[in-house]
Amino acid sequence: MKLSTKGRYAVMAMVDLATKGQGSPVALADIADRQEISLSYLEQLFGRLRKGGIVKSVRGPGGGYLLARAANQTRISDIVLAVDEPLQTTRCMPGQPAGCHNNKGRCLTHDLWEELGNQIYLFLSSVTLDDVCQRRVLGTSGVFHAGAAGAQAAE
């Protein structure tokens, strides 16, 4: 999966919008200040989010942006896909039988990286904006990693 700064910043801004907006428009300048993201960068991201149907804009005094649908109906993958290129973990072009090697073959680890991209997409599709806002994505991956490292050291 290709998760760039655009995707990370868009999710940060959307969490801010969901927590601070609560039905009222939020100015991008306020999000930019709170999240320490360039206002011009946010304007680009929110243009893409608006085109993707993730947010709605409200013009005029007191204007800003609103969620286009409820936070519990907005998947993190929707946000990332609205601002990023398609999720990709390999150098090969998605959906093409030809690989990235000069002879058009696939590298030995192609299937590994492609499946990793699939798993990341599945995870981001299973998490909603509301899950992040309510801190329901606390995971135990850090604990698992430390435990796995300890188990390897004991062997």
SULMOQUI-V35105 format. One line per field, one symbol per residue. phi: phi as a letter, one per 40 degrees, with the letter a starting at -180 (. if undefined). burial: 1 if it has 16 or more other ideal C-beta (glycine too) atoms within 10 Angstrom, else 0. A space follows every 50 residues. Layout:
phi: ???
burial: ???
This chain:
phi: .cbcddcccccdccccdccccfgbcbcccccdcccfbdcccccccccccc ccgcbbbbcgdgcibbccaddcbbccccccccbbcdcabbcccdgccccc cdcgccccbdcdcccddcccccccccbcdcdcccfcbcfbcccccccccc ccccc
burial: 10000110111111111100100011010011000010001100110110 00011000000001111000100111111111110010110100000010 00000100010011001001100100011001100000000000000000 00000
